[in-house]
Each structure stands twice: as structure tokens, then as C-alpha cells.
Amino acid sequence: MNIVISLIIFIAGIITGFLVNRYLSNASQAQRKLIVQASKSEASLEQYKLDVADHLESSAKLLDQMNSTCQAAMNQMQRSTQILQKATPVESDIMPFFSEETIEQLAQTANLRHEKRNETSETISEAPLDYSGNPSGLFIDKKQSVTNTEE
């Protein structure tokens, strides 16, 4: 009987060991999968951080270039303004639009013009035709009879 009990205990131990091993191996496989997923997530997070840092660095360089370009444009505008202010003539040095000969010719032609006639306006006692005393009735909102009908 000792042999039968030891054989039953041995078979029960094998079944229990198989079930425990299977349960623990599934848990360890899931744990391994989670560890792999976590390491992938950490690697992608680090890559994302590097990408963001590169992007911010390139943005800072572009902003610096824009700032220097704007400063150069402002300096150019300031120099152009100063050059234009120096180039504007003083009122005593104003160059006339027309030459002296042209001004004299214009003055002569102005003297040759005929004087404007002062016409006296005639007093009109009649109203204009569009305000005549005999209205035609054309613009009254009534139906007009048709006069040109073919019968």
C-alpha cells in the first residue's frame, strides 16, 4: 500500500507541478511582454524628447535669423531716411517746376485771353417743359388704353 500511496502522491505532485509551472510561465510571459512594452515606450519618449529639443533649437536659430534680418532692414531704412532728408532741398534752393522762359510765355498767353463776358441772366417766367401746367398723365399709376391695336 505504501507503493500505491507514494505513486498517487507522485502523480498528484506531477499534476500540481505542471499546473503551477503553466500558471507561473503565463504570468512571467505577460510580465516579460509588459517589460518589453515599457522599454519601448521609454525609448520612444526619449526619442520624442530629442525631436522636441531639436525642433526648439532650430526654431530658436530661425528666430535669431529673423531678428538679425529685421535689424538689418531697420538699419537700411534708417540710412535711407537720413539720405533722403539730406537730399531734400532747402526752401531757398527750390527748383521751379517750369523754366523762366516758360513762365514768361504762360504770363503772355494769360494776358492774351479775352476777358470773360458778364452775361446777365434773363428772367424766365415760364416753367421748364417737364414742369408744364398740362400734365400728360404718362407717369400716373393708371391703366392706359392702347391706341395702336390692329383689328
Order of alpha helices (4+ residues) and beta strands (2+ residues): alpha-alpha
